[in-house]
């Protein structure tokens, strides 16, 4: 059987993915606290680590869950233990699960983040970390909640 260049690239990507799956550390298995908050009728899963210091809110990218930040969480837990780390699986992602695709919007994901922030009752500054879609959600949050 012969492979076209595109098929070879796909096969190579699948091998790398399989190797990653065998060797990576578990995602967010050891969160200090986890829970679910209602966001417009959608049960959104959140994960929390750390203490009462500044809050760091992690917003993941499209089609990847909050656990994609496991290395950043591990690093901050060891080097900045007072920080309060919050992560969530936005609607349609990770352990939050499937929703109607029409509800998967940047505004909707920002609503999810706001619901988690309100549920966890943080005070003080919030550092927002966003990757890909999470970056758009972060900008949406800053635009909608500049003083919160």
C-alpha contacts under 8 A as a table, 3 or more apart, distances in Angstrom:
res1	aa1	res2	aa2	distance
3	X	6	X	7.70
3	X	7	X	5.42
3	X	8	X	5.76
4	X	7	X	5.13
4	X	8	X	6.17
5	X	8	X	5.06
5	X	9	X	6.22
6	X	9	X	5.16
6	X	10	X	6.28
7	X	10	X	4.99
7	X	11	X	6.04
8	X	11	X	5.04
8	X	12	X	6.08
9	X	12	X	5.05
9	X	13	X	6.13
10	X	13	X	5.05
10	X	14	X	6.18
11	X	14	X	5.11
11	X	15	X	6.30
12	X	15	X	5.13
12	X	16	X	6.32
13	X	16	X	5.13
13	X	17	X	6.10
14	X	17	X	4.96
14	X	18	X	6.07
15	X	18	X	5.11
15	X	19	X	6.20
16	X	19	X	5.10
16	X	20	X	6.16
17	X	20	X	5.01
17	X	21	X	6.16
18	X	21	X	5.07
18	X	22	X	6.39
19	X	22	X	5.27
19	X	23	X	6.32
20	X	23	X	5.31
20	X	24	X	5.68
21	X	24	X	5.80
26	X	29	X	6.21
26	X	70	X	7.97
27	X	67	X	4.75
27	X	68	X	7.07
27	X	69	X	7.91
27	X	70	X	5.37
28	X	31	X	5.86
28	X	47	X	7.65
28	X	66	X	8.00
28	X	67	X	5.44
28	X	70	X	6.20
31	X	34	X	6.57
31	X	47	X	6.06
31	X	48	X	5.95
31	X	49	X	5.76
32	X	47	X	7.66
32	X	48	X	5.87
32	X	49	X	5.04
32	X	50	X	7.18
33	X	47	X	5.97
33	X	48	X	5.12
33	X	49	X	6.71
34	X	45	X	7.35
34	X	46	X	5.60
34	X	47	X	4.46
34	X	48	X	6.12
35	X	45	X	5.78
35	X	46	X	5.46
35	X	47	X	6.74
36	X	43	X	5.79
36	X	44	X	5.24
36	X	45	X	4.48
36	X	46	X	6.03
37	X	43	X	5.58
37	X	44	X	5.27
37	X	45	X	6.65
37	X	46	X	7.59
37	X	115	X	6.71
37	X	116	X	6.44
37	X	119	X	6.89
38	X	41	X	5.63
38	X	42	X	5.48
38	X	43	X	4.75
38	X	44	X	6.14
38	X	115	X	7.15
39	X	42	X	5.04
39	X	43	X	6.37
39	X	44	X	6.57
39	X	111	X	6.57
39	X	112	X	5.46
39	X	115	X	5.95
42	X	91	X	7.15
42	X	99	X	7.81
43	X	96	X	6.38
44	X	88	X	7.15
44	X	89	X	6.49
44	X	90	X	6.50
44	X	91	X	6.51
44	X	96	X	5.04
44	X	112	X	6.71
45	X	88	X	5.74
45	X	89	X	5.60
45	X	90	X	7.71
45	X	95	X	6.20
45	X	96	X	5.16
46	X	86	X	7.16
46	X	87	X	5.62
46	X	88	X	4.17
46	X	89	X	6.43
46	X	116	X	6.86
47	X	86	X	5.84
47	X	87	X	5.15
47	X	88	X	6.13
48	X	84	X	7.15
48	X	85	X	5.57
48	X	86	X	4.72
48	X	87	X	6.50
49	X	77	X	7.73
49	X	84	X	5.79
49	X	85	X	4.99
49	X	86	X	6.69
50	X	77	X	6.94
50	X	81	X	6.08
50	X	82	X	6.00
50	X	83	X	5.74
50	X	84	X	4.60
50	X	85	X	6.16
51	X	81	X	7.05
51	X	82	X	4.90
51	X	83	X	5.79
51	X	84	X	5.09
52	X	55	X	7.94
52	X	82	X	6.20
52	X	83	X	6.60
52	X	84	X	5.99
53	X	82	X	4.89
53	X	83	X	4.50
53	X	84	X	5.74
54	X	82	X	7.57
54	X	83	X	5.18
54	X	84	X	5.97
54	X	124	X	6.60
54	X	125	X	5.96
54	X	126	X	6.36
54	X	127	X	7.52
55	X	83	X	5.98
55	X	84	X	4.61
55	X	85	X	5.83
55	X	86	X	7.09
55	X	122	X	7.12
55	X	124	X	7.66
55	X	125	X	6.60
55	X	126	X	4.85
55	X	127	X	6.13
56	X	83	X	7.01
56	X	84	X	6.12
56	X	85	X	4.89
56	X	86	X	6.09
56	X	126	X	5.76
56	X	127	X	4.64
56	X	128	X	5.86
56	X	129	X	7.15
57	X	85	X	6.17
57	X	86	X	4.84
57	X	87	X	5.93
57	X	126	X	6.82
57	X	127	X	6.10
57	X	128	X	4.86
57	X	129	X	6.04
58	X	66	X	7.47
58	X	69	X	7.57
58	X	85	X	7.65
58	X	86	X	6.26
58	X	87	X	4.99
58	X	88	X	7.28
58	X	128	X	6.15
58	X	129	X	4.82
58	X	130	X	6.02
58	X	134	X	7.86
59	X	66	X	7.09
59	X	87	X	6.69
59	X	88	X	6.94
59	X	90	X	7.98
59	X	113	X	7.98
59	X	128	X	7.51
59	X	129	X	6.05
59	X	130	X	4.67
59	X	131	X	6.54
59	X	133	X	7.93
59	X	134	X	4.49
59	X	135	X	7.33
59	X	137	X	7.37
59	X	138	X	7.32
60	X	64	X	6.52
60	X	65	X	6.21
60	X	66	X	5.53
60	X	68	X	7.20
60	X	69	X	7.69
60	X	88	X	7.99
60	X	89	X	7.58
60	X	90	X	7.87
60	X	130	X	6.07
60	X	131	X	5.45
60	X	132	X	7.23
60	X	133	X	6.80
60	X	134	X	4.90
61	X	64	X	5.69
61	X	65	X	7.49
61	X	130	X	7.38
61	X	131	X	5.10
61	X	132	X	4.70
61	X	133	X	4.49
61	X	134	X	5.05
61	X	135	X	7.84
62	X	132	X	6.78
62	X	133	X	5.35
62	X	134	X	7.62
63	X	93	X	6.32
64	X	68	X	6.71
64	X	93	X	6.63
64	X	94	X	7.01
65	X	68	X	5.93
65	X	89	X	5.60
65	X	90	X	7.81
65	X	93	X	5.63
65	X	94	X	4.56
65	X	95	X	7.80
66	X	69	X	6.08
66	X	70	X	7.99
66	X	87	X	5.99
66	X	88	X	5.70
66	X	89	X	5.30
66	X	94	X	7.03
67	X	70	X	5.35
68	X	71	X	7.83
69	X	72	X	5.35
69	X	73	X	6.17
70	X	73	X	5.06
70	X	74	X	6.11
71	X	74	X	5.07
71	X	75	X	6.13
72	X	75	X	5.10
72	X	76	X	6.14
73	X	76	X	5.26
73	X	77	X	6.01
73	X	85	X	7.33
74	X	77	X	5.20
74	X	78	X	6.43
75	X	78	X	5.40
75	X	79	X	6.09
76	X	79	X	5.05
76	X	80	X	5.00
76	X	81	X	6.61
76	X	83	X	7.59
77	X	80	X	5.64
77	X	81	X	4.76
77	X	83	X	7.61
78	X	81	X	5.87
80	X	83	X	5.80
81	X	84	X	7.99
88	X	113	X	7.22
88	X	116	X	7.51
89	X	92	X	7.92
89	X	93	X	5.51
89	X	94	X	5.41
89	X	95	X	6.36
89	X	96	X	5.62
90	X	93	X	5.56
90	X	94	X	7.63
90	X	96	X	6.64
90	X	109	X	5.56
90	X	112	X	6.24
90	X	113	X	7.62
91	X	96	X	5.93
91	X	97	X	6.78
91	X	98	X	7.12
91	X	99	X	6.61
91	X	103	X	7.85
91	X	104	X	6.38
91	X	108	X	7.60
91	X	109	X	6.41
91	X	112	X	7.28
92	X	96	X	6.38
92	X	97	X	5.11
92	X	98	X	4.48
92	X	99	X	5.32
92	X	101	X	7.67
92	X	104	X	6.68
93	X	96	X	5.80
93	X	97	X	5.54
93	X	98	X	6.92
94	X	97	X	5.85
99	X	103	X	6.87
99	X	104	X	7.53
100	X	103	X	5.57
100	X	104	X	7.25
101	X	104	X	5.25
102	X	105	X	7.31
103	X	108	X	6.54
104	X	108	X	6.21
104	X	109	X	7.05
105	X	108	X	4.94
105	X	109	X	6.20
106	X	109	X	5.14
106	X	110	X	6.14
106	X	133	X	7.64
106	X	136	X	6.84
106	X	137	X	5.57
106	X	140	X	7.39
107	X	110	X	5.01
107	X	111	X	6.15
107	X	137	X	7.21
107	X	140	X	6.98
108	X	111	X	4.92
108	X	112	X	6.32
109	X	112	X	4.94
109	X	113	X	6.41
109	X	137	X	6.45
110	X	113	X	5.03
110	X	114	X	6.19
110	X	137	X	5.38
110	X	138	X	7.40
110	X	140	X	6.51
110	X	141	X	5.90
111	X	114	X	5.07
111	X	115	X	6.12
112	X	115	X	5.12
112	X	116	X	6.34
113	X	116	X	5.13
113	X	117	X	6.18
114	X	117	X	5.07
114	X	118	X	6.11
114	X	141	X	7.77
115	X	118	X	5.18
115	X	119	X	6.02
116	X	119	X	4.97
116	X	120	X	6.08
117	X	120	X	5.30
117	X	121	X	6.17
117	X	122	X	6.40
118	X	121	X	5.06
118	X	122	X	7.13
128	X	138	X	6.38
129	X	134	X	7.55
129	X	135	X	7.34
129	X	138	X	7.36
130	X	133	X	7.29
130	X	134	X	4.07
130	X	135	X	4.12
130	X	136	X	7.57
130	X	137	X	7.38
130	X	138	X	6.06
131	X	134	X	4.69
131	X	135	X	5.17
132	X	135	X	5.32
132	X	136	X	7.07
133	X	136	X	5.24
133	X	137	X	6.32
134	X	137	X	4.89
134	X	138	X	6.00
135	X	138	X	4.99
135	X	139	X	6.34
136	X	139	X	5.19
136	X	140	X	6.20
137	X	140	X	4.93
137	X	141	X	6.18
138	X	141	X	5.06
138	X	142	X	6.30
139	X	142	X	5.12
139	X	143	X	6.13
140	X	143	X	5.11
140	X	144	X	6.08
141	X	144	X	5.16
141	X	145	X	5.67
141	X	146	X	7.68
142	X	145	X	5.32
142	X	146	X	5.18
143	X	146	X	5.97
145	X	148	X	5.45
